[in-house]
Amino acid sequence: MTESRVFLSLLLEPQLLLRSLKLAIVVGTVLVVINYGDLILRGDTEKIEWYKIALTYIVPYCVSSYSAIMNSVGKK
């Protein structure tokens, strides 16, 4: 099996998906509160760049998934 197929098969494992999603929700929410909490509490959502909030959740998901896969591959 090629490296990309192994990576993809590990990426699609339900346990890894769920763990990465949980971590992304927690870390992303903390970062959103730190970076945008004052704007959200004031209701000044017009100044928020929503794509940056989406990235705030996507980046921890990708990092968590990648590190879990690399850890798994390293053990095999």
Secondary structure, DSSP 8 states (H G I E B T S, - for coil): --HHHHHHHHHT-HHHHHHHHHHHHHHHHHHHHHHHHHHHHHT-GGG--HHHHHHHHHHHHHHHHHHHHHHHHHH-
